[in-house]
Amino acid sequence: MMSRKGILGLSATAILLLGAGAALYVMPGIAAPEKALAASTKDQLSDPAPQRFEIAQAQIGGSTLPGGASSLNETYRDWRVACVQQGTTKQCAMSQAQAQQNGQRVLAIELGAPAGDDVTGTLVLPFGLALDPGVTFQIDETPAMAPVRFRTCVPAGCLVNISFDAATIAALRVGANLKIKATADGGATAPFSVSLQGFGTALDRLTALSH
């Protein structure tokens, strides 16, 4: 379910990266261990860009942010929760972005507030990946989920729709890493890893703010 899209059908993640003029590329050595691609927690916290997830996914009317604030940005370990108030409409999302030491963004993920039992969002991955195989998600050492197709590629990178059901969300809450496997254009495995530290707390906060 991707009804909470931004302009031109893009999520807040894509709009953010497009607005920043950032493009994601598969760097040499893409098949190296995930830690070679992910930024440290310190790097993530020092990067202000994810705080601009203002055209966020969950839009709720008739409610206000705490203290009547017009915007809110909070950090929960490796996740950020951001909201913006526009009149009677409140928009919120949780996100995580990763970059190499040279500042090159390699991954961004954004999730909206739960809709029923499901959580939906968008993953942005680099250029240079084979699109036909899609991507697979795996929580720690549990069996990998069914492959998910790429939705499209834009100047910021290639987008994948995310939809996690209640059982998957429960596993994410207690997991350590969400492993993402794609295929590089030459056929090599392209692994990525999203930290789940702070995931449950951030999701609870996002849910509370979205009511």
Sequence and secondary structure as in RCSB ss.txt:
>XXXX:A:sequence
MMSRKGILGLSATAILLLGAGAALYVMPGIAAPEKALAASTKDQLSDPAPQRFEIAQAQIGGSTLPGGASSLNET
YRDWRVACVQQGTTKQCAMSQAQAQQNGQRVLAIELGAPAGDDVTGTLVLPFGLALDPGVTFQIDETPAMAPVRF
RTCVPAGCLVNISFDAATIAALRVGANLKIKATADGGATAPFSVSLQGFGTALDRLTALSH
>XXXX:A:secstr
   S  GGG  HHHHHHHHTT   B  TTTTS GGGTS  HHHHHH  GGGG  S SEEEES   GGG SEEEEE
ETTEEEEEEEETTEEEEEEEEEEE TTS EEEEEEE   BTTBEEEEEEE BSB STT BEEEETTS     B E
EEEETTEEEEEEEE HHHHHHHHH SEEEEEEEBTTS EEEEEEE TTHHHHHHHHHHHT 
